[in-house]
């Protein structure tokens, strides 16, 4: 369809919206976030306002994509489309409260599984950890943060099953994804972060 | 007609600046307290 040239302009908008909706869903599951965003935004924007239930279906996939890219849906959007199942998840992700994310997902598990996005949403734990670690770093206020401090933070939110090795693994992944600018000093058991912008905004890290 | 990127009446439905902490949330306060209890130096 992408290679059909001028013929594309002859397609019905309804078909183009449907095509982009499925293309975006597939891209989300393949982890191609920018393609997913582009397609689903196209579908959402061009789907007529009176087709509320179709727009809602698009949003169910667009919301996770947007969240991974650092754009959080507003409470009024979620409410307008009767997607209040997301409210608690969004609030918890913004707070960096990993435990609350887990609880919110579990609470609405049947709904999210029915939509087919439960496993996708579980990946929000990564960006939530990043926000938690950012808060810990800001409170400690130096560029060398003892890993123990992050464990304290995780324990506060009820995550007790992460040991030091697993913590280092989580942080190493965040560094690899460019969500943290810094390096692990394994011997010293510290995370050394960049003096400037050590936790770039998620919307500026779109490489994933 | 097709609606382009610019003409968006739902721009405001996505929040970008949720990350800059202008006011300290309840959760951040708790976190600070917990770190202090853990014996970490607080800036």
gemmi code that builds the backbone of each chain (N, CA, C; Angstrom):
import gemmi

chains = {
    "A": [
        ("UNK", (0.841, -1.202, 0.000), (0.000, 0.000, 0.000), (0.873, 1.248, 0.000)),
        ("UNK", (2.024, 1.143, 0.712), (2.915, 2.301, 0.755), (3.564, 2.585, -0.601)),
        ("UNK", (3.582, 1.573, -1.471), (4.270, 1.743, -2.750), (3.311, 1.929, -3.920)),
        ("UNK", (2.062, 2.276, -3.630), (1.095, 2.325, -4.721), (1.045, 3.684, -5.412)),
        ("UNK", (1.884, 4.615, -4.962), (2.018, 5.898, -5.652), (0.741, 6.724, -5.653)),
        ("UNK", (0.420, 7.335, -6.816), (-0.727, 8.266, -6.887), (-2.065, 7.592, -6.589)),
        ("UNK", (-2.095, 6.286, -6.739), (-3.328, 5.535, -6.488), (-3.828, 5.746, -5.058)),
        ("UNK", (-2.877, 6.004, -4.145), (-3.197, 6.141, -2.727), (-4.255, 7.215, -2.485)),
        ("UNK", (-4.152, 8.297, -3.282), (-5.081, 9.414, -3.063), (-6.517, 9.036, -3.423)),
        ("UNK", (-6.678, 7.933, -4.129), (-8.025, 7.509, -4.520), (-8.703, 6.636, -3.459)),
        ("UNK", (-7.928, 6.201, -2.500), (-8.516, 5.336, -1.477), (-9.467, 6.122, -0.589)),
        ("UNK", (-10.464, 5.432, -0.077), (-11.379, 6.067, 0.863), (-10.650, 6.356, 2.174)),
        ("UNK", (-10.998, 7.465, 2.803), (-10.378, 7.797, 4.075), (-10.615, 6.690, 5.101)),
        ("UNK", (-11.818, 6.119, 5.075), (-12.126, 5.054, 6.034), (-11.133, 3.902, 5.905)),
        ("UNK", (-10.781, 3.573, 4.666), (-9.828, 2.480, 4.451), (-8.427, 2.878, 4.902)),
        ("UNK", (-8.079, 4.141, 4.678), (-6.748, 4.596, 5.086), (-6.624, 4.611, 6.615)),
        ("UNK", (-7.715, 5.010, 7.256), (-7.719, 4.997, 8.729), (-7.570, 3.563, 9.228)),
        ("UNK", (-8.342, 2.647, 8.645), (-8.273, 1.247, 9.075), (-6.873, 0.673, 8.834)),
        ("UNK", (-6.330, 0.971, 7.661), (-4.991, 0.469, 7.335), (-3.960, 0.970, 8.349)),
        ("UNK", (-4.016, 2.266, 8.645), (-3.047, 2.831, 9.578), (-3.233, 2.315, 11.001)),
        ("UNK", (-4.479, 2.030, 11.343), (-4.762, 1.459, 12.665), (-4.070, 0.103, 12.814)),
        ("UNK", (-4.243, -0.763, 11.819), (-3.618, -2.095, 11.924), (-2.100, -2.023, 11.777)),
        ("UNK", (-1.649, -1.122, 10.907), (-0.203, -0.934, 10.746), (0.421, -0.482, 12.068)),
        ("UNK", (-0.261, 0.449, 12.736), (0.233, 0.972, 14.005), (0.240, -0.077, 15.098)),
        ("UNK", (-0.806, -0.895, 15.142), (-0.862, -1.976, 16.136), (0.293, -2.940, 15.938)),
        ("UNK", (0.511, -3.322, 14.690), (1.601, -4.259, 14.410), (2.942, -3.645, 14.820)),
        ("UNK", (3.121, -2.371, 14.480), (4.382, -1.691, 14.799), (4.605, -1.643, 16.311)),
        ("UNK", (3.537, -1.417, 17.060), (3.653, -1.388, 18.524), (4.171, -2.735, 19.029)),
        ("UNK", (3.576, -3.817, 18.518), (3.996, -5.135, 18.999), (5.391, -5.504, 18.507)),
        ("UNK", (5.813, -4.894, 17.402), (7.171, -5.134, 16.914), (8.182, -4.206, 17.575)),
        ("UNK", (7.692, -3.304, 18.421), (8.577, -2.364, 19.098), (9.052, -1.225, 18.210)),
        ("UNK", (8.376, -1.016, 17.101), (8.746, 0.110, 16.233), (7.889, 1.312, 16.609)),
        ("UNK", (8.359, 2.009, 17.637), (7.507, 3.024, 18.244), (7.218, 4.222, 17.354)),
        ("UNK", (8.220, 4.660, 16.574), (7.929, 5.872, 15.807), (6.950, 5.583, 14.671)),
        ("UNK", (7.066, 4.404, 14.065), (6.080, 4.025, 13.044), (4.699, 3.869, 13.675)),
        ("UNK", (4.673, 3.259, 14.866), (3.406, 3.062, 15.567), (2.755, 4.410, 15.859)),
        ("UNK", (3.572, 5.361, 16.329), (3.017, 6.676, 16.660), (2.460, 7.367, 15.424)),
        ("UNK", (3.261, 7.332, 14.349), (2.850, 8.009, 13.120), (1.524, 7.429, 12.599)),
        ("UNK", (1.444, 6.105, 12.550), (0.259, 5.467, 11.977), (-0.976, 5.677, 12.848)),
        ("UNK", (-0.797, 5.467, 14.146), (-1.960, 5.574, 15.027), (-2.425, 7.016, 15.163)),
        ("UNK", (-1.476, 7.967, 15.137), (-1.874, 9.375, 15.178), (-2.670, 9.726, 13.925)),
        ("UNK", (-2.217, 9.203, 12.780), (-2.937, 9.440, 11.528), (-4.366, 8.910, 11.637)),
        ("UNK", (-4.465, 7.675, 12.135), (-5.778, 7.045, 12.257), (-6.669, 7.831, 13.217)),
        ("UNK", (-6.092, 8.222, 14.347), (-6.878, 8.921, 15.363), (-7.356, 10.278, 14.844)),
        ("UNK", (-6.455, 10.977, 14.162), (-6.763, 12.317, 13.701), (-7.809, 12.298, 12.586)),
        ("UNK", (-7.735, 11.290, 11.731), (-8.621, 11.268, 10.575), (-9.899, 10.472, 10.788)),
        ("UNK", (-10.007, 9.876, 11.929), (-11.239, 9.168, 12.250), (-12.243, 10.219, 12.721)),
        ("UNK", (-13.424, 10.258, 12.116), (-14.370, 11.327, 12.454), (-14.758, 11.313, 13.936)),
        ("UNK", (-14.974, 12.510, 14.464), (-15.253, 12.647, 15.895), (-16.482, 11.856, 16.329)),
        ("UNK", (-17.441, 11.682, 15.389), (-18.662, 10.969, 15.789), (-18.446, 9.458, 15.931)),
        ("UNK", (-17.328, 8.976, 15.397), (-17.021, 7.544, 15.557), (-16.251, 7.317, 16.854)),
        ("UNK", (-16.900, 7.671, 17.925), (-16.276, 7.630, 19.247), (-15.684, 6.263, 19.567)),
        ("UNK", (-16.418, 5.194, 19.269), (-15.935, 3.878, 19.696), (-14.718, 3.448, 18.871)),
        ("UNK", (-14.664, 3.894, 17.605), (-13.468, 3.594, 16.815), (-12.269, 4.392, 17.313)),
        ("UNK", (-12.516, 5.660, 17.646), (-11.419, 6.484, 18.161), (-10.895, 5.902, 19.466)),
        ("UNK", (-11.806, 5.360, 20.244), (-11.404, 4.736, 21.504), (-10.500, 3.532, 21.235)),
        ("UNK", (-10.872, 2.730, 20.243), (-10.054, 1.562, 19.890), (-8.653, 1.981, 19.471)),
        ("UNK", (-8.578, 3.072, 18.729), (-7.256, 3.563, 18.300), (-6.456, 4.011, 19.516)),
        ("UNK", (-7.143, 4.725, 20.408), (-6.459, 5.255, 21.601), (-5.861, 4.164, 22.480)),
        ("UNK", (-6.541, 3.029, 22.549), (-6.058, 1.934, 23.404), (-4.625, 1.547, 23.027)),
        ("UNK", (-4.300, 1.670, 21.745), (-2.929, 1.358, 21.318), (-2.056, 2.606, 21.270)),
        ("UNK", (-2.695, 3.736, 20.953), (-1.926, 4.980, 20.857), (-1.408, 5.421, 22.229)),
        ("UNK", (-2.200, 5.220, 23.269), (-1.792, 5.660, 24.609), (-0.476, 5.000, 25.063)),
        ("UNK", (-0.361, 3.659, 24.995), (0.931, 3.070, 25.390), (2.100, 3.587, 24.550)),
        ("UNK", (1.889, 3.730, 23.236), (2.959, 4.228, 22.365), (3.408, 5.602, 22.832)),
        ("UNK", (2.433, 6.481, 23.048), (2.736, 7.843, 23.487), (3.463, 7.837, 24.825)),
        ("UNK", (3.042, 6.957, 25.719), (3.669, 6.916, 27.044), (5.134, 6.507, 26.938)),
        ("UNK", (5.411, 5.486, 26.113), (6.805, 5.063, 25.931), (7.642, 6.211, 25.386)),
        ("UNK", (7.023, 7.070, 24.585), (7.750, 8.186, 23.991), (7.754, 9.408, 24.905)),
        ("UNK", (7.192, 9.251, 26.095), (7.261, 10.333, 27.076), (6.121, 11.332, 27.017)),
        ("UNK", (5.052, 11.011, 26.274), (3.899, 11.912, 26.230), (2.746, 11.257, 26.983)),
        ("UNK", (2.394, 11.835, 28.108), (1.347, 11.213, 28.926), (-0.040, 11.740, 28.552)),
        ("UNK", (-1.012, 10.833, 28.453), (-2.375, 11.297, 28.154), (-2.934, 12.081, 29.351)),
        ("UNK", (-3.690, 13.127, 29.065), (-4.271, 13.896, 30.162), (-5.478, 13.137, 30.740)),
        ("UNK", (-5.775, 13.477, 31.980), (-6.903, 12.831, 32.650), (-8.202, 13.068, 31.888)),
        ("UNK", (-8.331, 14.279, 31.300), (-9.590, 14.581, 30.612), (-9.747, 13.756, 29.337)),
        ("UNK", (-8.631, 13.485, 28.652), (-8.715, 12.631, 27.460), (-9.197, 11.228, 27.847)),
        ("UNK", (-8.583, 10.675, 28.891), (-8.945, 9.326, 29.329), (-10.409, 9.271, 29.737)),
        ("UNK", (-10.842, 10.341, 30.394), (-12.221, 10.360, 30.877), (-13.205, 10.480, 29.724)),
        ("UNK", (-12.864, 11.352, 28.781), (-13.741, 11.594, 27.630), (-14.015, 10.300, 26.865)),
        ("UNK", (-12.983, 9.465, 26.741), (-13.155, 8.230, 25.965), (-13.443, 7.017, 26.837)),
        ("UNK", (-13.826, 7.261, 28.068), (-14.151, 6.167, 28.997), (-13.001, 5.165, 29.093)),
        ("UNK", (-11.807, 5.714, 29.226), (-10.638, 4.841, 29.371), (-10.038, 5.040, 30.761)),
        ("UNK", (-10.914, 5.113, 31.747), (-10.444, 5.409, 33.106), (-9.573, 4.296, 33.683)),
        ("UNK", (-9.583, 3.140, 33.027), (-8.688, 2.058, 33.465), (-7.221, 2.505, 33.415)),
        ("UNK", (-6.939, 3.486, 32.550), (-5.562, 3.937, 32.402), (-5.144, 4.966, 33.459)),
        ("UNK", (-6.129, 5.643, 34.061), (-5.811, 6.782, 34.957), (-4.744, 6.453, 35.984)),
        ("UNK", (-4.973, 5.369, 36.716), (-4.074, 5.001, 37.808), (-2.689, 4.621, 37.268)),
        ("UNK", (-2.684, 3.930, 36.132), (-1.411, 3.528, 35.524), (-0.600, 4.768, 35.161)),
        ("UNK", (-1.264, 5.726, 34.518), (-0.577, 6.946, 34.092), (-0.025, 7.703, 35.299)),
        ("UNK", (-0.846, 7.841, 36.328), (-0.415, 8.572, 37.527), (0.806, 7.901, 38.156)),
        ("UNK", (0.781, 6.572, 38.203), (1.881, 5.838, 38.827), (3.170, 5.943, 38.006)),
        ("UNK", (3.033, 5.888, 36.696), (4.213, 6.006, 35.825), (4.839, 7.391, 35.991)),
        ("UNK", (3.993, 8.417, 36.061), (4.500, 9.780, 36.223), (5.218, 9.951, 37.560)),
        ("UNK", (4.719, 9.261, 38.558), (5.303, 9.388, 39.892), (6.610, 8.604, 40.029)),
        ("UNK", (6.802, 7.607, 39.167), (7.965, 6.733, 39.312), (7.713, 5.650, 40.341)),
        ("UNK", (6.441, 5.395, 40.610), (6.083, 4.424, 41.642), (5.843, 3.047, 41.001)),
        ("UNK", (6.906, 2.253, 40.937), (6.845, 0.957, 40.251), (5.804, 0.027, 40.888)),
        ("UNK", (5.746, 0.060, 42.209), (4.801, -0.804, 42.909), (3.361, -0.463, 42.558)),
        ("UNK", (3.100, 0.854, 42.440), (1.743, 1.290, 42.116), (1.385, 0.951, 40.668)),
        ("UNK", (2.377, 0.956, 39.777), (2.145, 0.538, 38.393), (1.696, -0.922, 38.375)),
        ("UNK", (2.446, -1.753, 39.096), (2.096, -3.176, 39.161), (0.677, -3.367, 39.686)),
        ("UNK", (0.365, -2.638, 40.767), (-0.951, -2.775, 41.375), (-2.045, -2.336, 40.411)),
        ("UNK", (-1.791, -1.211, 39.704), (-2.791, -0.689, 38.767), (-3.003, -1.648, 37.600)),
        ("UNK", (-1.924, -2.295, 37.153), (-2.052, -3.252, 36.049), (-2.822, -4.478, 36.494)),
        ("UNK", (-2.496, -4.936, 37.701), (-3.178, -6.122, 38.220), (-4.670, -5.852, 38.390)),
        ("UNK", (-4.972, -4.659, 38.893), (-6.367, -4.306, 39.156), (-7.195, -4.348, 37.871)),
        ("UNK", (-6.621, -3.860, 36.793), (-7.363, -3.806, 35.531), (-6.906, -4.885, 34.546)),
        ("UNK", (-6.303, -5.921, 35.084), (-5.731, -6.970, 34.232), (-6.707, -7.530, 33.195)),
        ("UNK", (-7.942, -7.900, 33.590), (-8.856, -8.458, 32.579), (-9.096, -7.501, 31.412)),
        ("UNK", (-9.251, -6.204, 31.731), (-9.472, -5.216, 30.669), (-8.269, -5.120, 29.736)),
        ("UNK", (-7.073, -5.026, 30.331), (-5.870, -4.868, 29.509), (-5.574, -6.135, 28.703)),
        ("UNK", (-5.877, -7.279, 29.269), (-5.652, -8.524, 28.531), (-6.627, -8.606, 27.361)),
        ("UNK", (-7.862, -8.207, 27.609), (-8.867, -8.210, 26.551), (-8.428, -7.307, 25.391)),
        ("UNK", (-7.816, -6.181, 25.729), (-7.323, -5.269, 24.691), (-6.038, -5.788, 24.061)),
        ("UNK", (-5.420, -6.776, 24.696), (-4.180, -7.321, 24.149), (-2.957, -6.484, 24.450)),
        ("UNK", (-3.055, -5.604, 25.435), (-1.910, -4.725, 25.695), (-1.281, -4.941, 27.066)),
        ("UNK", (-1.712, -5.988, 27.767), (-1.179, -6.183, 29.120), (0.341, -6.323, 29.114)),
        ("UNK", (0.847, -7.163, 28.216), (2.297, -7.393, 28.177), (3.044, -6.153, 27.713)),
        ("UNK", (2.401, -5.391, 26.834), (3.009, -4.137, 26.384), (3.124, -3.175, 27.566)),
        ("UNK", (2.037, -3.081, 28.335), (2.020, -2.144, 29.464), (3.035, -2.529, 30.537)),
        ("UNK", (3.309, -3.820, 30.641), (4.293, -4.236, 31.644), (5.653, -3.585, 31.390)),
        ("UNK", (5.918, -3.264, 30.138), (7.197, -2.624, 29.811), (7.278, -1.203, 30.353)),
        ("UNK", (6.142, -0.671, 30.801), (6.173, 0.666, 31.399), (6.981, 0.678, 32.688)),
        ("UNK", (7.212, -0.502, 33.244), (8.028, -0.590, 34.458), (9.416, 0.018, 34.218)),
        ("UNK", (9.941, -0.179, 33.005), (11.272, 0.348, 32.699), (11.318, 1.867, 32.850)),
        ("UNK", (10.360, 2.558, 32.205), (10.415, 4.015, 32.284), (10.017, 4.500, 33.672)),
        ("UNK", (9.229, 3.687, 34.376), (8.870, 4.078, 35.740), (10.095, 3.988, 36.653)),
        ("UNK", (10.894, 2.934, 36.476), (12.140, 2.807, 37.244), (13.046, 3.994, 36.973)),
        ("UNK", (13.113, 4.361, 35.712), (13.953, 5.502, 35.336), (13.523, 6.764, 36.098)),
        ("UNK", (12.226, 6.983, 36.196), (11.728, 8.170, 36.899), (11.995, 8.079, 38.399)),
        ("UNK", (11.846, 6.867, 38.935), (12.156, 6.662, 40.361), (13.636, 6.959, 40.626)),
        ("UNK", (14.506, 6.428, 39.764), (15.947, 6.628, 39.947), (16.306, 8.106, 39.782)),
        ("UNK", (15.577, 8.773, 38.902), (15.813, 10.202, 38.712), (15.502, 10.949, 40.004)),
        ("UNK", (14.385, 10.584, 40.627), (14.000, 11.255, 41.873), (15.012, 10.985, 42.983)),
        ("UNK", (15.443, 9.716, 43.070), (16.446, 9.371, 44.081), (17.699, 10.208, 43.851)),
        ("UNK", (18.148, 10.300, 42.610), (19.361, 11.050, 42.290), (19.214, 12.514, 42.671)),
        ("UNK", (18.039, 13.077, 42.393), (17.821, 14.495, 42.720), (17.853, 14.720, 44.222)),
        ("UNK", (17.332, 13.761, 44.963), (17.317, 13.908, 46.423), (18.731, 13.781, 46.982)),
        ("UNK", (19.484, 12.812, 46.477), (20.866, 12.633, 46.936), (21.715, 13.839, 46.520)),
        ("UNK", (21.473, 14.300, 45.298), (22.066, 15.564, 44.883), (23.539, 15.557, 44.497)),
        ("UNK", (24.148, 14.383, 44.370), (25.526, 14.349, 43.879), (25.562, 13.567, 42.571)),
        ("UNK", (26.746, 13.496, 41.965), (26.838, 12.745, 40.717), (27.247, 11.297, 40.966)),
        ("UNK", (27.594, 10.993, 42.221), (27.925, 9.595, 42.550), (26.907, 9.074, 43.553)),
        ("UNK", (26.046, 8.212, 43.073), (24.953, 7.758, 43.928), (25.151, 6.291, 44.310)),
        ("UNK", (25.186, 6.011, 45.611), (25.326, 4.627, 46.041), (24.142, 3.801, 45.535)),
        ("UNK", (24.413, 2.632, 44.983), (23.332, 1.791, 44.457), (22.339, 1.437, 45.552)),
        ("UNK", (22.858, 1.376, 46.771), (22.015, 1.088, 47.922), (20.814, 2.049, 47.997)),
        ("UNK", (21.052, 3.313, 47.611), (19.976, 4.312, 47.664), (18.831, 3.946, 46.720)),
        ("UNK", (19.169, 3.393, 45.549), (18.125, 2.991, 44.605), (17.334, 1.803, 45.153)),
        ("UNK", (18.060, 0.914, 45.826), (17.359, -0.227, 46.435), (16.386, 0.263, 47.506)),
        ("UNK", (16.828, 1.263, 48.275), (15.938, 1.854, 49.276), (14.670, 2.377, 48.608)),
        ("UNK", (14.849, 3.065, 47.484), (13.707, 3.583, 46.737), (12.786, 2.479, 46.264)),
        ("UNK", (13.369, 1.413, 45.737), (12.551, 0.296, 45.250), (11.798, -0.369, 46.389)),
        ("UNK", (12.477, -0.499, 47.523), (11.816, -1.131, 48.665), (10.640, -0.299, 49.146)),
        ("UNK", (10.818, 1.038, 49.083), (9.723, 1.925, 49.488), (8.459, 1.655, 48.674)),
        ("UNK", (8.615, 1.397, 47.371), (7.427, 1.165, 46.538), (6.994, -0.296, 46.542)),
        ("UNK", (7.605, -1.079, 47.416), (7.138, -2.453, 47.582), (7.808, -3.468, 46.682)),
        ("UNK", (8.884, -3.039, 46.003), (9.622, -3.989, 45.169), (10.745, -4.574, 46.020)),
        ("UNK", (10.532, -5.780, 46.489), (11.502, -6.371, 47.414), (12.267, -7.522, 46.776)),
        ("UNK", (11.889, -7.877, 45.536), (12.500, -9.050, 44.928), (13.651, -8.706, 43.990)),
        ("UNK", (14.185, -7.485, 44.122), (15.312, -7.096, 43.279), (16.574, -7.056, 44.138)),
        ("UNK", (17.596, -7.827, 43.762), (18.854, -7.752, 44.508), (19.825, -6.822, 43.779)),
        ("UNK", (21.012, -6.695, 44.352), (21.971, -5.734, 43.817), (22.340, -6.022, 42.358)),
        ("UNK", (22.514, -7.316, 42.025), (22.871, -7.669, 40.645), (21.762, -7.291, 39.672)),
        ("UNK", (20.531, -7.558, 40.097), (19.404, -7.238, 39.218), (19.260, -5.729, 39.051)),
        ("UNK", (19.512, -5.007, 40.144), (19.459, -3.544, 40.069), (20.482, -3.024, 39.059)),
        ("UNK", (21.701, -3.569, 39.148), (22.745, -3.148, 38.201), (22.316, -3.447, 36.771)),
        ("UNK", (21.626, -4.580, 36.606), (21.146, -4.963, 35.279), (20.113, -3.967, 34.769)),
        ("UNK", (19.165, -3.593, 35.637), (18.131, -2.620, 35.244), (18.784, -1.298, 34.842)),
        ("UNK", (19.745, -0.854, 35.663), (20.403, 0.425, 35.386), (21.232, 0.346, 34.100)),
        ("UNK", (21.947, -0.783, 33.940), (22.759, -0.941, 32.727), (21.883, -0.851, 31.476)),
        ("UNK", (20.688, -1.451, 31.555), (19.776, -1.379, 30.414), (19.309, 0.048, 30.157)),
        ("UNK", (19.014, 0.776, 31.234), (18.577, 2.166, 31.070), (19.688, 3.014, 30.445)),
        ("UNK", (20.934, 2.708, 30.836), (22.067, 3.441, 30.258), (22.188, 3.099, 28.762)),
        ("UNK", (22.047, 1.803, 28.459), (22.147, 1.370, 27.061), (21.054, 2.009, 26.208)),
        ("UNK", (19.877, 2.206, 26.805), (18.763, 2.828, 26.070), (18.874, 4.348, 26.063)),
        ("UNK", (19.963, 4.853, 26.615), (20.228, 6.302, 26.685), (19.238, 7.038, 27.569)),
        ("UNK", (18.578, 6.312, 28.460), (17.620, 6.966, 29.352), (18.321, 7.499, 30.601)),
        ("UNK", (19.549, 7.004, 30.831), (20.391, 7.572, 31.889), (21.752, 7.852, 31.252)),
        ("UNK", (22.296, 9.045, 31.515), (23.651, 9.342, 31.043), (24.609, 9.136, 32.209)),
        ("UNK", (25.387, 8.073, 32.163), (26.300, 7.795, 33.260), (26.897, 6.417, 33.118)),
        ("UNK", (27.602, 5.969, 34.150), (28.134, 4.618, 34.119), (28.107, 4.010, 35.516)),
        ("UNK", (28.152, 2.685, 35.529), (28.144, 1.971, 36.804), (29.575, 1.761, 37.271)),
        ("UNK", (29.855, 2.140, 38.523), (31.140, 1.815, 39.126), (30.887, 0.589, 40.010)),
        ("UNK", (31.104, -0.575, 39.404), (30.725, -1.813, 40.078), (31.484, -2.004, 41.390)),
        ("UNK", (32.815, -1.753, 41.355), (33.647, -1.941, 42.555), (33.170, -1.061, 43.715)),
        ("UNK", (32.842, 0.192, 43.356), (32.405, 1.132, 44.399), (30.917, 0.997, 44.715)),
        ("UNK", (30.220, 0.165, 43.922), (28.771, 0.033, 44.077), (28.073, 1.388, 43.971)),
        ("UNK", (28.456, 2.104, 42.925), (27.859, 3.425, 42.715), (27.448, 3.613, 41.268)),
        ("UNK", (26.470, 4.505, 41.090), (26.148, 4.957, 39.743), (26.691, 6.369, 39.612)),
        ("UNK", (27.563, 6.571, 38.621), (28.112, 7.901, 38.387), (27.342, 8.507, 37.221)),
        ("UNK", (26.678, 9.631, 37.476), (25.851, 10.225, 36.420), (26.469, 11.507, 35.881)),
        ("UNK", (26.064, 11.825, 34.672), (26.536, 13.048, 34.014), (26.137, 14.277, 34.833)),
        ("UNK", (27.008, 15.291, 34.810), (26.715, 16.508, 35.576), (25.515, 17.242, 35.001)),
        ("UNK", (25.348, 17.115, 33.673), (24.233, 17.819, 33.055), (23.257, 16.827, 32.431)),
        ("UNK", (22.005, 17.077, 32.674), (20.942, 16.331, 31.999), (21.148, 14.809, 32.064)),
        ("UNK", (21.399, 14.305, 33.267), (21.682, 12.879, 33.422), (20.470, 12.006, 33.103)),
        ("UNK", (19.289, 12.575, 33.263), (18.060, 11.836, 32.945), (17.297, 12.630, 31.886)),
        ("UNK", (17.690, 12.473, 30.614), (17.032, 13.250, 29.560), (15.527, 12.967, 29.539)),
        ("UNK", (14.748, 13.946, 29.109), (13.304, 13.691, 29.021), (13.072, 12.548, 28.045)),
        ("UNK", (12.076, 11.734, 28.354), (11.827, 10.556, 27.515), (11.503, 10.962, 26.089)),
        ("UNK", (10.855, 12.115, 25.944), (10.494, 12.523, 24.579), (11.723, 12.889, 23.740)),
        ("UNK", (12.864, 13.128, 24.406), (14.071, 13.421, 23.627), (14.862, 12.160, 23.306)),
        ("UNK", (14.501, 11.044, 23.937), (15.192, 9.777, 23.690), (14.273, 8.881, 22.872)),
        ("UNK", (14.215, 9.103, 21.572), (13.250, 8.352, 20.775), (13.900, 7.261, 19.943)),
        ("UNK", (15.143, 6.931, 20.292), (15.869, 5.956, 19.483), (15.304, 4.540, 19.602)),
        ("UNK", (14.605, 4.272, 20.708), (14.182, 2.877, 20.934), (13.105, 2.466, 19.958)),
    ],
    "B": [
        ("UNK", (-11.238, 15.645, 3.542), (-9.802, 15.881, 3.270), (-8.944, 15.381, 4.423)),
        ("UNK", (-7.718, 15.085, 4.078), (-6.782, 14.552, 5.065), (-6.323, 15.634, 6.034)),
        ("UNK", (-6.200, 15.285, 7.267), (-5.759, 16.282, 8.246), (-4.275, 16.086, 8.523)),
        ("UNK", (-3.520, 17.159, 8.357), (-2.067, 17.072, 8.495), (-1.642, 17.196, 9.957)),
        ("UNK", (-0.339, 17.035, 10.155), (0.213, 17.054, 11.510), (-0.102, 18.340, 12.271)),
        ("UNK", (-0.009, 19.463, 11.557), (-0.153, 20.761, 12.209), (-1.546, 21.000, 12.769)),
        ("UNK", (-2.555, 20.727, 11.940), (-3.915, 21.083, 12.357), (-4.459, 20.034, 13.320)),
        ("UNK", (-4.183, 20.292, 14.543), (-4.471, 19.293, 15.548), (-5.268, 19.947, 16.657)),
        ("UNK", (-6.529, 19.586, 16.778), (-7.228, 20.227, 17.884), (-7.071, 19.419, 19.175)),
        ("UNK", (-6.304, 18.319, 19.063), (-6.107, 17.567, 20.295), (-4.641, 17.554, 20.727)),
        ("UNK", (-3.938, 18.651, 20.452), (-2.543, 18.752, 20.886), (-2.451, 18.685, 22.402)),
        ("UNK", (-3.447, 19.305, 23.025), (-3.369, 19.447, 24.477), (-3.718, 18.187, 25.246)),
        ("UNK", (-4.024, 17.126, 24.515), (-4.379, 15.909, 25.231), (-3.133, 15.108, 25.615)),
        ("UNK", (-1.969, 15.506, 25.116), (-0.725, 14.827, 25.497), (0.159, 15.766, 26.312)),
        ("UNK", (0.607, 15.262, 27.418), (1.360, 16.087, 28.351), (2.841, 15.728, 28.249)),
        ("UNK", (3.674, 16.738, 28.011), (5.099, 16.481, 27.832), (5.936, 16.803, 29.056)),
        ("UNK", (5.463, 17.769, 29.822), (6.319, 18.293, 30.891), (6.001, 17.697, 32.258)),
        ("UNK", (5.430, 16.508, 32.261), (5.073, 15.847, 33.524), (6.316, 15.529, 34.350)),
        ("UNK", (7.462, 15.558, 33.661), (8.694, 15.066, 34.265), (9.421, 16.125, 35.095)),
        ("UNK", (9.251, 17.414, 34.727), (9.932, 18.428, 35.520), (9.130, 18.698, 36.779)),
        ("UNK", (9.799, 18.469, 37.875), (9.084, 18.547, 39.134), (9.019, 19.986, 39.638)),
        ("UNK", (7.869, 20.588, 39.435), (7.728, 21.972, 39.889), (7.334, 22.004, 41.369)),
        ("UNK", (6.493, 21.080, 41.724), (6.163, 20.988, 43.152), (6.447, 19.558, 43.611)),
        ("UNK", (6.807, 19.452, 44.867), (7.170, 18.142, 45.386), (5.913, 17.313, 45.659)),
        ("UNK", (5.836, 16.153, 45.019), (4.663, 15.319, 45.237), (4.769, 14.605, 46.578)),
        ("UNK", (3.646, 14.076, 46.997), (3.593, 13.323, 48.254), (4.597, 12.167, 48.205)),
        ("UNK", (4.647, 11.534, 47.031), (5.529, 10.394, 46.867), (7.002, 10.803, 47.003)),
        ("UNK", (7.369, 11.956, 46.449), (8.756, 12.421, 46.547), (9.147, 12.696, 47.994)),
        ("UNK", (8.196, 13.250, 48.738), (8.459, 13.526, 50.157), (8.744, 12.234, 50.905)),
        ("UNK", (7.914, 11.247, 50.633), (8.095, 9.933, 51.268), (9.461, 9.354, 50.940)),
        ("UNK", (9.819, 9.495, 49.667), (11.080, 8.954, 49.180), (12.248, 9.622, 49.900)),
        ("UNK", (12.149, 10.919, 50.059), (13.202, 11.674, 50.728), (13.356, 11.212, 52.176)),
        ("UNK", (12.224, 11.052, 52.827), (12.216, 10.622, 54.221), (12.860, 9.240, 54.365)),
        ("UNK", (12.505, 8.368, 53.431), (12.996, 6.997, 53.466), (14.513, 6.961, 53.249)),
        ("UNK", (14.991, 7.812, 52.350), (16.430, 7.849, 52.073), (17.180, 8.411, 53.279)),
        ("UNK", (16.563, 9.385, 53.935), (17.194, 9.960, 55.122), (17.306, 8.885, 56.207)),
        ("UNK", (16.221, 8.134, 56.363), (16.230, 7.050, 57.348), (17.294, 6.005, 57.022)),
        ("UNK", (17.492, 5.799, 55.711), (18.485, 4.821, 55.272), (19.917, 5.313, 55.472)),
        ("UNK", (20.072, 6.517, 55.994), (21.398, 7.044, 56.286), (22.108, 7.643, 55.080)),
        ("UNK", (21.336, 7.993, 54.036), (21.968, 8.607, 52.869), (22.029, 10.114, 53.042)),
        ("UNK", (23.155, 10.715, 52.656), (23.232, 12.177, 52.740), (22.248, 12.807, 51.758)),
        ("UNK", (21.484, 13.762, 52.239), (20.483, 14.420, 51.393), (20.994, 15.800, 51.007)),
        ("UNK", (20.865, 16.120, 49.750), (21.369, 17.429, 49.289), (20.483, 18.564, 49.811)),
    ],
}
model = gemmi.Model(1)
for chain_id, residues in chains.items():
    chain = gemmi.Chain(chain_id)
    for i, (resn, *xyz) in enumerate(residues, 1):
        res = gemmi.Residue()
        res.name, res.seqid = resn, gemmi.SeqId(i, " ")
        for name, pos in zip(("N", "CA", "C"), xyz):
            atom = gemmi.Atom()
            atom.name, atom.element = name, gemmi.Element(name[0])
            atom.pos, atom.b_iso = gemmi.Position(*pos), 0.0
            res.add_atom(atom)
        chain.add_residue(res)
    model.add_chain(chain)
structure = gemmi.Structure()
structure.add_model(model)
structure.setup_entities()
